[in-house]
Each structure stands twice: as C-alpha cells, then as structure tokens.
Amino acid sequence: MKVAMEHENESGTEHNRKAKPSGKPARSFSRHLAFRLSLVIMAAFLVSGSISYLIHVRLFTDEVSKQFAKANEQAASRLDLQIRDIYRISNFVVFHPYVQGVLKRSAAVVNREAFMKIYDQNELEKLLMQVKFDENKLYTMYLFDTEDNGFYFTTSNTAPTLLRSDIYDEVKTRLESTMGNLIWFPAQILEQGSDQLRNVYVAARYMKDLTQVKYGIMVMLFEESLFSEDLNELARDEKANVFLYDRLDRLVYTDMKDGETVPDPSKIETDMTETAGGISYVYVKSQSKQVDYTLISRVSLDELKSRSSIIFQANIAIGLLGAAVASVLVMLTGNRLLRPLRQLVTAMRRMRAGNFDTRIGIRTNDELGFISESFNDMARNIKSLIQEVYERQLNEREAELTALQAQLNPHFLHNTLDTIYWKTYLQEDKETAKLVVSLSDMLRYALEPVDKHTTLREEMTQTRNYLMIQSSRFGEGLHAMIHADEDILEEPVPRLILQPLAENAFVHGFADKTDGKTLMIRAVRIQLNGKDAIRIEVKDNGKGMAEDEIKTLMAQAMRTSGQAVPSKTADGKRRVPIGLRSVVRRIKLLYGEPYGVTIESKTGGGTCIRVTLPCEGD
C-alpha cells in the first residue's frame, strides 16, 4: 500500500482521480464556507452599523444636551435677573414709609372718609408711577391692609379696579407657608368693560415693616409674556417643553396645555433620558442662584433617532451586498483552492480505516502544503507513538506497584518505634522513651477505623499522650490540665474528636504566644432537653477570635464538600482547620441536633470549644 501511494505521488493525476472519492463533500464544504463567510461579513457590518448608530446617537445627544443645558442656564439667569428686579420693586413699595402709613391708617380707622381714601389712592398712584417704567410687564398692583381694604395701581386702562375674591383667597392660602417671599401662580382675569379673559401671573407677598410686623399684603398681576418671552425660546420645537418651579417645587410656568402631566422636579437630573407619553426626552435642569427657582427643559429624541437610523439601514444594505459578493467569489475560486484539502480528506479517511502507511503528494508551498507535510510526518510516526504510549502506561503501572510496595505498613512502623523505645530506655533516656511510647500509642489509635467508636477514657488517654509530646516541646511554658467525671469515662464516643481540638489550640491559639500557655480539657455530665449528655470543653488562653471569624469558621466547617479546606482565604483570614472541620461534620452527621460543636471566643481572650455528645441509651 505504501508503494502504491508513493507511485501516485510520482506518476501524476491518473491514479489520484481513482483514489479520491466523489466531489460532494468538497462542494458541500465550499457551500458551507461561502455561507459562513457571508454570515461573518454581514454580522461584521451589522455590528459596525449598530456601533456607529449608537455612537452617533450618543454624541449627538451629548451635544444637544450641552447646547440645551447652556441655553437653559442662560434663560434661568435672565429669569433670575428679572425676578430680582421684581423683588427690588416690591421691596421699594413694602418698605416705603408713606405706603406703610397709608395701609396702617386704613386698617386703624374703621369708617374712613371717602375723600381721604381717594386722596391716598391718588398719592399712591403718583408714588408708584416709577414702577411702571422699571417693570413694563406689570399689569396691576393691589395693596391690602390687614383688614383687607385695598388700593390698586395699574398700567392698563382695561385692568379691573377690584381683585377677584377667589384669586385673593388663593393668595392668602399660599402665603401662609411663607415668611415674606414672593409666591407665584397663573390665573385668568376678566378685562374691565370686556368679556375677554386675560392670562396673567400672580405674584404676592406679605408686607412687613423693619420690625417684621405685618401690615398688609401686596398682590401684583404680570403679563403672560413675563415668562413666555424667555422660556418659549427653549421650546421652539413642537416636541420640546419648558417648566418653571418655585422654591417649594410648585409649578409657576409651562408651555404645556392644561391637564397634561408635568415632571416631578425632585426626580429630574441633567442629561437624564426618560419616556413620557410614548416619547423619549432628554432633560436639562437649572437652578436660579438668587431666588431659588428651578427651570427644567426637555427635548424629544425621536426625530434624532429616526435620522440616525439611516446609518443603520445603510450598514445593513452594505452588509448584504458584501455577503453576496463574498459568496460569488468563494464559489468561483473554491474548487481550485480546496483541491489540496480534498486530497487531505481522502488520506485521512484511509488513515481512519487503519492504513497508517498512507501518504499524500505535496504540490503547494503554502499553509495547505504545510498541513500535507505534517500529515505525512504524523502518518510515519503514529505506529511508533502508539507503541510508546502503551509501553509508557505499562511502565507507569509497574512504578506505581513498586511505590506501593515500598510504603511503610503500620506493623513495620510499630516495630520500628518499639526498637527506638528499647534503645532509648536501655540508654536510660527515659523521657525520650516515654515520648516514643506516647507516639506509638497515638499511631496505633489513629490507625483504627474512624467510624469505630471508642470510650471517653481512651480518648482522654490518647489526648494525654499528645499533651505529653507537646509538654516536651514547650517545657514549663505549657500548663495542661485534663479531667473527666468518673461516671462518664466508659461512655462511647466517636474516635479522634479531642486530639484535633487540642491540636487546634497549639496551631492557632498559641501561634503568637511564647510562654504562659494554658490548656484545660474537662468532660462532665449535663442535662439536655431532659436527657443525659456529655459536655466536653477545650479551653485555651491563646489569641482568640472575633465574632465574625467564628461565624466564618463554623459556616466553612458545615460545608458538604469533601475537598480539603485551605488554612487561609485569599484575603489572609484563617479558615477552618481540617481536624476541627472533621469533628464538626462527624458529630453533625452521627447525632444531629441538639448535639454538636460551639465556639466561644474573643480577640485576645482565649477560645473555648464545647462539644456536646449523647450518653449511651439516649
């Protein structure tokens, strides 16, 4: 078979035509390639179009917002100046001595003579004539004393001489929540000698003298153009609106029709986009610096988005056109480009059939030629590689068996420790001999199955062995005490529940303590829910733990995963030791509530671990 394939490489295309399968797979691949390339191109155009559209909308929105905000600030500044002038005019009237005298006399005299009232009215008109030149939007001014006797000043021949009672009642109601500031609200009045209604803005304030004694009420009616001239410039677009609020967030002016919903000024922020009435608006908000008025403007984004969608549609059209062109080009050039690939597919099928002597001819020096060469190298070496893998697996198994045989078994380790014990004992090193005996007993005890129960006496004995070993390490720096009531020493308990708790004190509790280490282990009988139980306390005077660290340790100890828990978290905090976790989990699984492990500790105050177990028969 190898000779036949080499002959094919040398002789030309005749044998190659016989060896290759039908062209359906290659043509199918070319169609798939054309289809997928078309999808990629179209997706690229779609993504780029979407990004361009979003960037365009965002940039345009930001620019509109900046310009709109700037215009809003300028309008707010102009309104601020205008309202300050109105405050200045009102202050001139309120603090004028003659005005105060007229209103106070009017309130003090119950039945004033008519000529005196006419005289005061004429004098006030002369005095207030200057107001007409200072504020040309002023329509009418009414001055009321504390008894609701009124005087008026007007700049129009059609202004009514009397203020409607409902407007005056509204003024007094709104003034109750102020200390002398102007209040504003829109109203309609009937012009004198006509049935025509006129839209005006009412501004009113309390009139107080320098001692803050109220002596009257000032009511001013302004032309509607007071606000509309400046603010309507912000709402020239039919899908734009403007709203003016006073310091109490009450609406003073808007270009919207009655009954339409107005925004809540406390919920509006500059550059905020929100939908109202099915239309998306961008809002800008300005605050007057002097009179604490809020000006909010909004403009619709619908028209902007409709224009920007042209970019998105153009990108879709270009993407479809690019996909069509790419499909035609791939189909025209695919047969020639994919011929080496079809030969590679034929050779791979033979390889899959088990013919590892298969080779293909290399006719190009491009990436496909490199693939063909790599395939030939793979085919030449695949048998040897398979053999090497088999041999390596056999060698690994043999090495594993050898390693297992070389491990120390418990009998050998017991014999070795026994030999060390007698050697040290004969050399009269009795302290070391005791340590060896303790270690040997602990090893024998630990090699027993964990699920095999033992007695509390045996647990105490093995814990004493452990403490003996630790005493030889720390000497007089360690004070250990262990005690259990006699009547519970023969109670069955799970194996290896005390030594891990004692070890936890040495590893963590005494980690930063050089001397004065104290460890006390005490076991007593208690009553728990009317039944006998065993309470074991392991208490140390170590560095202790904070409350949140105890909660973290107990939460980790109750994890059901069998994986080992690292001793520290990524942020450096201590995690639950493996021994402590094993004790907590085993008691929880064996006995359930109300038995288990609790931890009581505080930073710098030591730790007390309490283990609660059932007595036999409970």
C-alpha positions in Angstrom: 0.0 0.0 0.0 2.9 2.3 0.8 4.5 1.6 -2.6 1.1 2.4 -4.3 0.8 5.8 -2.7 4.4 6.8 -3.5 3.8 5.8 -7.1 0.8 8.1 -7.1 2.9 11.0 -6.0 5.3 10.4 -8.8 3.1 9.4 -11.7 0.6 12.3 -11.8 -3.1 12.7 -11.6 -4.5 9.5 -13.2 -4.2 7.4 -10.0 -5.1 10.4 -7.9 -8.5 10.6 -9.7 -9.2 6.9 -9.0 -8.2 7.2 -5.3 -10.3 10.3 -4.4 -14.0 10.0 -3.5 -16.7 11.9 -5.2 -16.6 15.7 -5.1 -19.8 16.1 -3.0 -18.1 16.6 0.4 -15.8 19.3 -1.1 -18.6 21.1 -2.8 -20.6 20.9 0.3 -17.7 22.4 2.3 -17.4 25.2 -0.2 -21.0 26.0 0.1 -20.7 26.0 3.8 -17.7 28.1 3.6 -19.4 30.6 1.3 -22.4 30.7 3.6 -20.4 31.2 6.8 -18.2 33.8 5.3 -21.3 35.7 4.1 -22.7 35.4 7.7 -19.4 36.7 9.1 -19.3 39.7 6.7 -22.9 40.5 7.3 -22.5 40.2 11.1 -19.5 42.4 10.9 -21.4 45.1 9.0 -24.3 44.7 11.4 -22.1 45.1 14.4 -20.2 48.1 13.0 -23.5 49.7 11.9 -25.0 49.2 15.3 -21.9 50.6 17.0 -21.8 53.6 14.6 -25.5 54.2 15.2 -25.2 54.1 18.9 -22.1 56.3 18.9 -23.7 58.8 16.6 -26.8 58.9 18.8 -24.8 59.3 21.9 -22.5 62.0 20.5 -25.4 63.9 19.1 -27.4 63.5 22.3 -24.5 64.8 24.3 -24.0 67.8 22.0 -27.7 68.6 22.1 -27.8 68.2 25.9 -24.8 70.6 26.2 -26.3 73.2 24.0 -29.7 72.8 25.6 -28.2 73.0 29.1 -26.3 76.1 28.2 -29.5 77.7 26.8 -31.3 76.6 29.9 -28.7 78.2 32.1 -28.9 81.4 30.2 -32.7 81.5 30.4 -32.5 80.8 34.1 -30.0 83.6 34.6 -32.3 86.1 32.7 -35.3 85.0 34.8 -33.2 85.4 37.9 -32.4 89.0 37.0 -36.0 89.7 36.1 -37.4 88.2 39.3 -34.7 90.0 41.3 -35.9 93.3 39.8 -39.4 92.4 40.8 -38.2 91.7 44.3 -36.4 95.1 44.3 -39.6 96.8 43.2 -41.7 95.0 45.8 -39.1 95.9 48.5 -39.3 99.6 47.4 -43.1 99.5 47.9 -43.1 97.4 51.1 -40.5 99.4 53.0 -41.7 102.9 51.8 -42.8 104.9 54.9 -45.7 106.6 53.1 -47.1 103.2 51.9 -46.7 101.8 55.4 -48.5 104.9 56.8 -51.4 104.7 54.3 -52.1 101.0 55.0 -51.7 101.2 58.7 -54.1 104.2 58.8 -56.5 102.4 56.6 -56.6 99.4 59.0 -56.8 101.6 62.1 -59.8 103.8 61.0 -63.0 101.8 60.7 -65.0 104.3 58.7 -62.7 106.4 56.7 -63.9 109.4 54.9 -64.2 108.9 51.2 -62.1 111.9 50.2 -59.2 110.6 52.4 -59.3 107.2 50.7 -59.4 109.0 47.2 -56.5 111.2 48.3 -54.4 108.2 49.5 -55.2 106.4 46.2 -54.0 109.3 44.1 -50.9 109.8 46.2 -50.0 106.1 45.9 -50.5 106.3 42.1 -48.0 109.2 41.9 -45.6 107.3 44.2 -45.8 104.1 42.3 -45.6 105.7 38.8 -41.9 104.9 38.7 -42.7 101.2 39.0 -44.4 101.4 35.6 -41.1 102.4 34.0 -39.0 99.9 36.0 -41.2 96.9 35.1 -43.2 97.2 31.9 -44.7 93.7 32.3 -46.6 94.8 35.4 -50.3 94.8 34.7 -51.8 95.8 38.0 -50.7 96.1 41.6 -53.0 95.7 44.6 -52.1 96.7 48.2 -54.3 95.4 51.0 -54.1 96.4 54.7 -54.7 93.9 57.5 -58.5 94.5 57.3 -58.5 93.6 53.5 -59.1 97.2 52.5 -57.5 97.6 49.1 -55.6 100.1 46.9 -54.5 99.5 43.4 -52.1 100.8 40.8 -52.4 99.8 37.1 -50.5 100.4 33.9 -53.5 99.5 31.7 -56.8 101.1 31.1 -58.6 97.7 30.9 -57.3 96.4 34.2 -60.1 95.8 36.8 -60.1 98.0 39.8 -61.0 95.1 42.1 -59.2 91.8 42.6 -61.4 88.8 42.3 -62.1 87.2 45.6 -61.1 83.7 44.6 -57.7 85.0 43.5 -57.3 86.9 46.7 -58.3 83.8 48.8 -55.7 81.7 46.8 -53.1 84.3 47.6 -53.8 84.2 51.3 -53.8 80.4 51.3 -50.4 80.2 49.6 -48.8 83.0 51.7 -49.5 81.0 54.9 -46.5 78.8 54.2 -44.1 81.7 53.5 -42.2 84.2 55.6 -42.3 87.2 53.2 -41.1 85.7 49.9 -43.0 86.1 46.7 -45.4 83.3 45.7 -46.3 82.8 42.0 -49.2 81.1 40.3 -51.1 81.6 36.9 -54.6 83.0 36.8 -57.2 84.4 34.4 -58.9 87.8 34.9 -61.8 89.4 33.0 -60.7 92.7 31.5 -62.8 95.7 32.5 -65.5 96.5 30.0 -65.0 93.3 28.1 -65.9 89.6 28.2 -62.4 88.6 27.2 -60.3 86.6 29.6 -56.7 87.6 30.1 -53.9 85.2 31.2 -51.7 86.7 33.9 -49.2 85.6 36.5 -50.0 86.5 40.1 -47.1 87.4 42.4 -47.8 88.2 46.1 -46.0 88.6 49.4 -46.6 89.8 53.0 -45.9 93.5 53.7 -43.8 93.8 56.8 -42.1 96.8 58.3 -38.5 96.8 59.6 -39.6 95.3 62.9 -41.1 92.4 60.9 -44.7 93.4 61.9 -47.1 92.5 59.1 -49.2 95.5 58.0 -50.6 94.2 54.6 -50.5 92.1 51.5 -49.1 93.0 48.1 -50.6 91.4 45.0 -49.1 92.0 41.6 -50.5 90.8 38.2 -48.0 90.4 35.4 -48.4 90.0 31.7 -48.2 86.4 30.5 -45.1 87.4 28.5 -43.2 87.9 31.7 -42.0 84.2 31.4 -43.0 83.2 27.9 -40.7 85.6 26.1 -37.6 84.0 27.5 -38.8 80.5 28.2 -40.6 79.8 24.9 -37.3 80.2 23.1 -36.3 76.9 24.7 -39.4 75.2 23.4 -39.4 76.2 19.8 -39.5 72.6 18.7 -43.0 71.1 18.8 -41.6 68.2 20.8 -39.9 70.3 23.4 -41.3 71.7 26.7 -40.2 74.0 29.5 -41.3 74.0 33.2 -40.6 76.6 35.9 -41.0 75.8 39.6 -40.7 77.9 42.7 -38.7 77.0 45.8 -41.4 74.7 47.0 -41.4 72.8 43.7 -44.8 74.3 42.7 -45.3 74.9 39.0 -45.1 78.5 38.1 -45.0 78.4 34.3 -45.2 75.8 31.5 -45.9 75.8 27.8 -47.9 72.6 28.0 -51.7 72.5 27.9 -53.9 72.1 30.9 -54.4 68.5 32.0 -51.1 67.2 30.6 -48.7 65.6 33.1 -45.7 67.6 34.2 -42.5 66.1 35.6 -41.6 66.0 39.3 -38.6 68.3 39.7 -37.2 66.3 42.6 -36.7 63.3 40.2 -35.2 65.1 37.3 -31.5 65.3 36.7 -29.5 67.0 33.9 -28.8 64.7 30.9 -31.4 62.3 32.1 -33.4 60.5 29.4 -36.9 59.4 30.2 -40.1 58.4 28.3 -43.3 60.4 28.7 -46.4 59.9 26.7 -44.6 57.4 24.5 -41.9 60.0 23.5 -38.3 59.8 24.7 -37.0 63.1 26.1 -33.6 64.4 27.3 -33.9 66.7 30.3 -31.8 69.6 31.5 -32.2 71.3 34.8 -31.0 74.7 36.1 -31.3 76.4 39.5 -31.5 80.2 39.9 -28.9 81.3 42.3 -30.8 84.3 43.8 -34.5 83.3 44.1 -34.1 79.5 44.2 -36.3 78.8 41.3 -35.9 75.6 39.2 -36.0 75.7 35.4 -36.5 72.3 33.6 -36.4 71.9 29.8 -36.8 68.8 27.7 -36.4 67.9 24.1 -37.6 64.9 22.1 -35.1 62.3 20.8 -37.5 60.5 18.5 -36.6 62.7 15.4 -32.9 62.3 16.2 -33.2 58.5 16.3 -35.2 58.4 13.1 -32.5 60.3 11.3 -29.7 58.2 12.8 -31.5 55.0 11.7 -30.4 55.9 8.1 -26.8 55.0 9.1 -28.0 51.6 10.5 -30.0 50.8 7.3 -27.1 51.8 5.1 -24.8 49.4 7.0 -27.4 46.6 6.7 -27.5 47.1 2.9 -23.7 47.2 2.6 -23.5 44.0 4.7 -26.0 42.2 2.5 -24.1 43.3 -0.7 -20.8 42.3 0.8 -22.2 38.9 1.7 -23.5 38.3 -1.8 -20.2 39.3 -3.4 -18.2 37.1 -0.9 -20.4 34.1 -1.7 -19.9 34.5 -5.5 -16.1 34.9 -5.1 -15.9 31.9 -2.8 -17.9 29.7 -5.2 -15.7 30.8 -8.2 -12.4 30.2 -6.5 -13.3 27.4 -4.1 -12.7 24.4 -6.3 -9.1 25.4 -7.1 -8.3 26.5 -3.5 -9.9 23.4 -1.9 -8.3 20.7 -4.2 -5.4 20.1 -1.7 -7.9 19.9 1.0 -9.9 17.2 -0.7 -6.8 15.1 -1.1 -6.1 15.6 2.6 -9.7 14.4 3.4 -9.1 11.3 1.3 -5.9 10.4 3.0 -7.5 11.0 6.4 -10.3 8.6 5.6 -7.7 5.9 4.7 -5.9 6.7 8.0 -9.2 6.3 9.9 -9.7 2.9 8.2 -6.4 1.7 9.7 -4.0 2.3 6.9 -1.1 4.1 8.7 1.1 3.9 5.5 -1.0 6.5 3.7 0.9 9.5 2.2 -0.3 12.4 0.1 1.5 14.4 -2.6 2.7 18.0 -1.8 2.0 20.3 -4.7 1.9 23.7 -3.0 4.2 25.7 -0.7 1.5 27.4 1.3 -0.3 26.6 4.5 -2.1 23.6 2.9 1.3 22.2 1.8 2.5 22.6 5.3 -0.6 20.6 6.5 0.1 17.9 4.0 3.7 17.6 5.1 2.6 17.5 8.7 0.1 14.8 7.9 2.8 12.7 6.2 5.0 13.1 9.3 2.1 12.1 11.5 1.4 9.0 9.4 5.1 7.9 9.6 5.3 8.2 13.3 1.8 7.2 14.5 2.7 3.5 15.0 5.8 4.2 17.0 3.8 6.7 19.1 1.1 4.2 19.8 3.7 1.7 20.9 5.4 4.3 23.1 2.1 5.2 24.8 1.4 1.5 25.5 4.9 1.0 26.9 4.7 4.1 29.0 1.4 3.1 30.5 2.9 -0.3 31.5 5.9 1.3 33.0 3.8 3.7 35.0 1.7 0.9 36.4 4.8 -1.0 37.3 6.3 2.0 39.0 3.1 2.6 40.9 3.1 -1.0 42.2 6.7 -0.6 43.2 5.9 2.6 45.1 3.0 0.9 46.9 5.2 -2.0 47.9 7.8 0.5 49.2 5.4 2.2 51.6 5.7 1.6 55.3 3.0 -0.5 56.7 1.7 0.0 60.3 3.3 -3.2 61.6 6.7 -2.1 60.3 6.3 1.4 61.9 5.2 -0.1 65.2 8.2 -2.4 65.2 10.5 0.5 64.4 9.1 2.7 67.2 9.4 -0.3 69.6 13.0 -0.7 68.7 13.7 3.0 69.2 11.9 2.8 72.6 14.1 -0.1 73.9 17.2 1.6 72.6 16.5 4.8 74.4 15.3 3.0 77.5 18.5 1.0 77.7 20.4 4.2 77.3 18.5 5.5 80.3 16.9 8.2 78.3 13.5 7.6 79.9 12.0 10.9 78.9 12.5 10.2 75.2 11.3 6.6 75.7 8.1 8.0 77.1 7.6 10.2 74.1 8.2 7.2 71.8 5.6 5.2 73.7 3.1 8.1 73.5 3.7 8.4 69.8 3.3 4.7 69.3 0.1 4.6 71.2 -1.3 7.5 69.2 -0.3 5.9 66.0 -2.0 2.7 66.9 -5.1 4.5 68.0 -5.2 6.7 64.9 -4.8 3.7 62.5 -8.1 2.2 63.8 -11.1 3.0 61.5 -12.5 6.5 62.2 -16.1 5.2 62.3 -15.2 2.7 65.0 -16.4 4.1 68.4 -14.2 4.2 71.5 -14.7 5.3 75.1 -14.2 8.7 76.6 -11.5 7.2 78.8 -9.5 6.1 75.7 -10.0 9.5 74.1 -8.7 11.1 77.2 -5.7 8.7 77.3 -4.7 9.5 73.7 -5.1 13.2 74.4 -2.8 12.9 77.4 -0.2 11.2 75.1 -0.5 14.2 72.7 -0.1 16.7 75.5 2.9 14.8 76.8 4.6 15.2 73.5 3.7 18.9 73.4 5.0 19.3 77.0 8.4 18.0 75.9 8.4 20.7 73.3 7.3 23.7 75.3 8.5 22.6 78.8 7.5 24.9 81.6 5.9 27.3 79.2 2.8 24.9 78.9 0.3 24.2 81.6 -2.1 21.5 80.5 -5.0 20.1 82.6 -7.3 17.2 81.7 -10.2 15.9 83.7 -13.4 13.9 83.3 -16.1 12.8 85.6 -15.7 9.1 86.6 -19.3 8.1 85.8 -18.9 9.1 82.1 -15.4 7.6 81.3 -16.9 4.4 79.8 -19.4 6.3 77.6 -18.9 5.5 73.9 -17.7 8.5 71.8 -16.5 8.9 68.2 -12.8 8.2 67.6 -10.4 11.2 67.4 -12.6 14.1 68.5 -10.4 15.5 71.3 -6.9 15.5 69.9 -7.8 17.7 66.8 -9.4 20.2 69.2 -6.3 20.3 71.4 -4.0 20.5 68.3 -6.1 23.5 67.1 -5.1 25.4 70.3 -1.4 24.8 69.6 -1.5 25.5 65.9 -3.7 28.6 66.0 -4.4 29.7 69.6 -0.8 29.7 70.8 0.6 30.8 67.4 1.9 34.1 68.7 2.3 33.1 72.4 5.9 32.3 73.6 5.1 31.3 77.2 2.4 31.0 79.7 0.3 28.7 77.6 -2.7 27.2 79.4 -4.9 24.4 78.1 -7.7 22.9 80.1 -9.9 19.9 78.9 -12.9 19.0 81.0 -15.7 16.5 80.5 -18.9 16.5 82.6 -22.4 15.0 82.5 -25.2 17.5 81.8 -28.9 17.5 81.2 -30.0 18.4 77.7 -33.7 18.5 76.8 -34.4 16.3 79.8 -31.8 13.7 78.7 -28.2 12.9 80.0 -25.5 14.2 77.7 -21.7 14.7 77.8 -20.2 18.2 77.6 -16.5 18.4 76.8 -14.7 21.8 77.0 -11.3 22.5 75.4 -10.3 25.9 76.7 -7.0 27.8 76.0 -5.7 31.3 76.8 -4.5 32.0 73.3 -5.1 34.9 70.9 -8.8 34.2 70.5 -11.0 35.1 67.6 -13.5 37.8 66.7 -17.3 37.0 66.4 -17.3 37.3 62.6 -14.3 34.9 62.3 -16.2 32.3 64.5 -19.2 32.5 62.2 -17.0 32.1 59.1 -15.2 29.1 60.7 -18.5 27.3 61.6 -20.0 28.0 58.2 -17.0 26.5 56.4 -17.0 23.6 58.8 -20.5 22.7 57.8 -19.6 22.5 54.1 -20.7 19.3 52.5 -17.8 19.2 50.0 -15.3 16.5 50.7 -12.4 18.7 49.5 -9.8 19.9 51.9 -10.3 23.5 53.1 -7.2 25.7 52.8 -5.9 27.2 56.1 -6.3 30.7 54.9 -8.6 32.6 52.5 -7.4 34.8 49.6 -7.6 37.9 51.9 -5.4 36.2 54.6 -8.1 35.3 57.1 -7.9 31.9 58.8 -10.1 29.2 57.5 -11.4 26.2 59.5 -8.6 23.6 60.2 -9.2 20.2 58.7 -9.3 18.5 62.1 -11.9 20.8 63.5 -14.0 20.5 60.4 -13.8 16.7 60.6 -15.0 16.8 64.2 -17.9 19.2 63.5 -19.1 17.3 60.4 -18.9 13.8 62.0 -20.9 14.8 65.1 -23.4 16.6 63.0 -23.9 13.5 60.7 -23.8 11.0 63.6 -26.2 12.7 66.1 -27.8 15.8 64.6 -29.5 18.4 66.7 -29.2 19.4 69.5 -25.7 17.9 69.7 -22.6 19.4 68.0 -19.8 21.9 68.5 -19.9 25.5 69.6 -17.1 28.1 69.9 -16.9 30.9 72.4 -14.0 33.4 72.0 -13.0 37.0 71.8 -9.9 38.6 70.4 -7.0 38.4 72.9 -9.2 36.5 75.4 -8.7 32.8 74.5 -11.0 30.3 73.0 -13.4 27.7 74.5 -14.6 24.9 72.2 -17.6 23.0 73.6 -18.5 19.5 72.3 -21.9 18.1 73.2 -22.5 14.3 72.8 -25.3 12.0 73.8 -24.9 9.5 76.6 -25.4 5.8 75.9 -29.0 4.9 75.5 -30.2 8.5 74.8 
